[in-house]
Amino acid sequence: MEPHSMPPLPPDADLRRLVNFSASDGRIWLAGHRMLLVHAEALGSLRRELMQSIGREQTRRVLMRAGYAAGQRDAALARQVRPGASMFDLFAVGPQLHMLEGAVQVTPERFELDMASGHHVGVFRWDHSWEVETHLRDFGPQDEPVCWMLIGYASGYVSAFMGQRVIYRELQCSGCGHAHCRIEGRPQSAWPDGDLLARDYDPDSLLVRIEDLQSEVETLRSTLAPRDDLGELIGQSRAFQRAAELLRKAAATQVTVLLTGETGVGKERFARALHAMSTRADRPFVAINCAALPADLIESELFGAEKGAYTGAGAARAGRFERADGGTLFLDELGELPLPAQAKLLRVLQHGEIERLGSTQARRVDVRVVAATNVDLEAAVAAGRFRRDLMYRLNVYPIRIPPLRERVEDIEPLALHLLQHFATLHQKRVQGLTDRALEAMRHYAWPGNVRELENLIERGIIVAGAGQPVDIDDLFPTPPGQTTVTVNAAGALERGAPAQIDTLYDEVLRHGLSLDALEDGLIQEAVQRNGGNLAAAARALGLTRPQLSYRLSRVRERSRD
């Protein structure tokens, strides 16, 4: 399309409505992505520090890659914001967001795009580039273009928009004395030196190599005995820190520890960390799941058996207690231990002796027992399924491991650690987690706790596109038989439209309610029913708190009109 025939950019009111300033919690949102208002001088200071520490060339590539990632994220909004719009209006979301974000003024001069054939030519004029202003102030006029982050954004946006690598280059730059900056973009294959240009975004850049090496080191550490106080245990929340402090205090002693908590909270990891911090760290750590073995085999597994002690016992065999001698024995799912085995376990805890099945000879063992259960032992005692004297013996030093929903502050660092671990395990690089995915995880109930988080992150790594961030749809699978299940930004599963949607529609018409009136009424009712607690009201409506705050402000504005 020739420059003189270029249509103007479409109105950007739809994009401006996506920006939400939530003063109540200090966050700014753009369509579910958290944004920041940052002083250009602060970014300029960072740019200057990078130039002085790693040099011009590496700084250029670092900033280009940062811009590329930002462009990729904005591309995901285009079809969400303007479904059914013309190709030019869809494409214009990127340039208009770039302007809305304060980066540069964009004027299209040439635009050709054919998604079917993969053809694209784009020429845009830039004015008021923040990078030019910053670079000129710190380093003076230049011989080469300096809009590194901006050009990375353009390449990232169009590459994600078209689903193929598109390279934009800066043909003119105000930092070199030109009246305007001017950029041109084509698919990588359409540039004679496309392969050379693509190296600026190559995953073998300096920072990515460092990131890969760090990831490999972390993965190696996770396969070895923990080297610090808590090994691979991650968490800064108060609930986690209370449990961790109890673990540290127990480590220096020989006390029997009882770990309690819901399924999937990581009881075995706590047990391993306790062993690693103890004086027994160089001795065996042996684990057994009491619920995974038949009742008639559990005693032989724990205490061993002599030859001929039962049918099939063709040779004497040591049990888990003997194998753990000098070290730690972890008894998982202790509440499922049969009563006869409970009596023998009590004897071991009291006297430090075991007897193999088929033997009358007592054998001394030096074993520290760490038990774990998600069963209410008091209730099990009352029901006659667990010995009271054993419960008292085990309950000397209980540690409750909090469920993940009580450790909201720990979800993001846990998720990022797991993302790095599984990315290395599956040899696949992804660009972190989207803000929308993180926000959903913070509000999700996590019935399966850390184990469920592990499973979802591994799934996300596998499902997400290579080099793309992991989003909500990559994490949360669609249950069988459900075709319209989504996870909203509040972390709630939404399974399509309500079954009574036709009835609801009829009621709205019968009462003569407008859509605005219906929304206002629902919001006010949710706030009232939750006692003015906006966070709880937001969860009830499937919104984030900032989204609810924004809608409440609109309710108040309409009530004044």
Number of C-alpha atoms within 10 A of each C-alpha: 13 9 12 8 10 14 14 12 16 13 11 13 8 12 18 14 10 14 18 19 17 16 11 9 10 8 14 18 17 19 21 20 18 15 16 10 9 8 9 15 12 11 14 18 14 12 21 18 13 17 15 11 11 12 12 14 10 17 19 20 21 24 20 24 25 18 21 25 22 19 28 24 21 23 22 15 18 21 16 11 15 16 10 10 12 10 14 16 20 20 22 20 25 25 23 22 21 20 14 15 13 14 19 23 17 21 17 19 20 18 20 14 17 11 11 7 7 13 14 17 17 17 21 19 19 23 17 15 22 19 22 23 18 21 18 15 11 12 10 12 15 15 9 12 18 25 26 22 24 26 25 28 27 26 30 29 29 27 22 20 24 19 11 13 19 27 25 27 19 21 12 20 24 23 25 18 13 10 12 16 25 21 21 21 22 24 20 19 12 14 15 9 10 16 13 12 15 15 12 18 19 14 14 12 16 13 14 14 12 12 13 17 13 13 20 16 11 16 18 11 14 14 9 10 16 18 13 11 16 20 19 20 16 15 19 15 14 14 18 21 16 15 17 24 13 14 24 16 11 18 20 14 11 14 14 20 24 25 27 21 18 18 18 19 22 18 26 18 14 23 25 25 25 26 27 23 22 19 15 19 18 12 14 16 22 18 19 18 15 23 16 11 14 11 16 10 10 21 24 23 19 24 24 24 23 18 15 13 17 12 7 8 13 12 11 15 17 16 20 21 27 23 19 21 18 19 23 29 26 27 25 24 20 23 22 19 22 19 14 12 17 20 14 18 20 17 15 21 17 11 10 16 20 24 20 23 22 15 13 9 11 11 13 15 18 15 24 24 24 26 25 27 20 18 16 11 20 14 11 16 16 11 9 11 16 22 20 15 13 18 18 11 16 21 16 12 16 17 22 20 21 20 22 26 18 16 17 18 16 19 23 16 13 17 20 15 19 20 25 23 20 22 21 18 13 11 10 15 21 19 14 17 22 18 21 21 24 22 21 21 25 21 19 20 16 18 16 16 18 20 15 16 21 19 13 19 26 20 17 25 29 18 15 19 15 13 14 18 22 27 20 23 16 19 23 19 15 15 10 6 7 10 10 11 17 18 22 21 27 25 25 19 16 13 14 11 9 10 8 8 10 9 10 12 10 11 12 14 10 9 8 11 13 11 10 12 14 12 15 18 13 13 20 14 14 19 20 13 12 14 11 13 13 20 17 18 23 21 19 17 15 20 19 23 21 23 19 21 21 15 15 18 11 14 18 11 10 12 9 7 5
